[in-house]
Amino acid sequence: MLQRFELGNRLQTVLRSSPALVMTVAKYEIFLAFYLMVTGFSRGMRGLFMLFGYSNFLQVRYQASAYSRAAWGQLDGTIQGLLAKYLPAATPYYERIRSSVKRFSNARMASPEN
């Protein structure tokens, strides 16, 4: 049991000393979501359940981690720039998707009443 806490303390030390590593992990979490969206629909119900579970994980990470919010912000800025430059007609559709994702990310889970 002591080893588990020792490993956790070492991991926290590494993460605190390397914010770039944490930012990289946040970006990989987002890219994994896109991969799951692409492959999730081809795997039937199992893929959809996996996608639903991972979307809940990302919602929690977005609310709990400033690095995740920064990674999503970078992705949003990149997409907006690419749409403005190459495909301005798609901007209204992207704004709809963006507002839906924002509503989803700002939703609070109801806590059970005691």
Secondary structure as UniProt FT lines:
FT   HELIX           2..17
FT   HELIX           19..40
FT   HELIX           41..43
FT   HELIX           44..64
FT   HELIX           66..86
FT   HELIX           88..90
FT   HELIX           91..106
//
